[in-house]
Amino acid sequence: MYQNPFTPVFGSEPPLLAGREKLIEDVLKGLDNGPGDPNRVTIFTGPRGSGKTVLLSKIASEAESRGWIAAQVAAEPGMLKNLMDQVESRAREFLTPKPTSKLTELTAAGFGVSREILPEAEKGWRVQMEAHLDELNNKGIGLLFTIDEAKATIQELASFASTFQFFVREKRNVALIMAALPGNAQQMFQLESISFLRRAFHRKLDPIPLPEVRTVLRETIEMTGRTIEGQALKKAAEQTGGLAFMLQLIGYYVFDQSNRKAITLADANQGILDANEDMVSMILDATLFGLSKMDQQFLIAMAQDTSESSIADIAERMQVTPQYANVYRQRLIEQGVIAPAGRGKLVFAMPMLRELLLERFE
């Protein structure tokens, strides 16, 4: 029995990572170059399913192989403590242990000793982390922070970013790699308290080119000793739309259709149908839920076109002015839901979204 090598689980690193080699190489080059390299503060943006979480995990594991300590969190309440706990756990052999109590009384005659348990954080987060950085950097060890699902609404993220900029100014051996939905990244850039992030390298996760999708699908399958027929590979690759999660999802279901050595076109067709159901429930529904009514109306109007759409046609269908429609055009581009396709033209950036809209709203 062949073991399925595909990993359609959020954040699970696949055996082969498609289309992100240059992004990873740039960040690692920044780690090697030393403090001051701009790649050391990078924000990856892309729609749901574009592979942001996997990319952060891959960079962290590569950094650790270079001798760095990597602390990885999602932006959520409690993230500062989580980061501190991870640093102290993963760098334990390089850090001086924290005292847990202090001597408060010594009774000579009775040889008695009285101790007071110290609070966990007598010093502020910044002071504690600076002390850890001093020890690590003095030993030639860098510290990488990765923050997933970054958003402006998390106050602790603003606190962290405000502190991190001092680490950069002080030329400490640190790096910060973040991932966010495009709209959430734009909201962060508007906050004056973390305006420092506007100067971070901003890298958009575009759809993976079709030739790379085919290569990764084929090589992942062949790692198990199986093969895939040419037409089956072509169909499976095209249906991914270049979305990293869809590559893993279709690969998983196509592989799972039979235990024959050669995967056939019939296997691919059925696997694609199965994958499409999960794509709707896991990615597309969540995307539509996060959009406003007018965002959705824009997409419904756009879905009437079989290929590219013009803003003039969309505005006419919405019964609004082109200037008004442009507001939602920009919002949806920032969210990674649609994409420019030449002068005045737009296309859907997420596979299956047009078909879903037509099915639900016509």
Secondary structure, 3 states (H helix, E strand, C coil): CCCCCCCCCCCCCCCCCCCCHHHHHHHHHHHHHCCCCHHHEEEEECCCCCCHHHHHHHHHHHHHHCCCEEEEEECCCCHHHHHHHHHHHHCHHHCCCCCCEEEEEEECCCCEEEEEECCCCCCCHHHHHHHHHHHHHHCCCCEEEEEECCCCCCHHHHHHHHHHHHHHHCCCCEEEEEEECHHHHHHHHHCHHHHHHHHCEEEECCCCCHHHHHHHHHHHHHCCCCEECHHHHHHHHHHCCCCHHHHHHHHHHHHCCCCCCEECHHHHHHHHHHHHHHHHHHHHHHHHHCCCHHHHHHHHHHCCCCCCEEHHHHHHHHCCCHHHHHHHHHHHHHCCCEEECCCCEEEECCCCHHHHHHHHHC
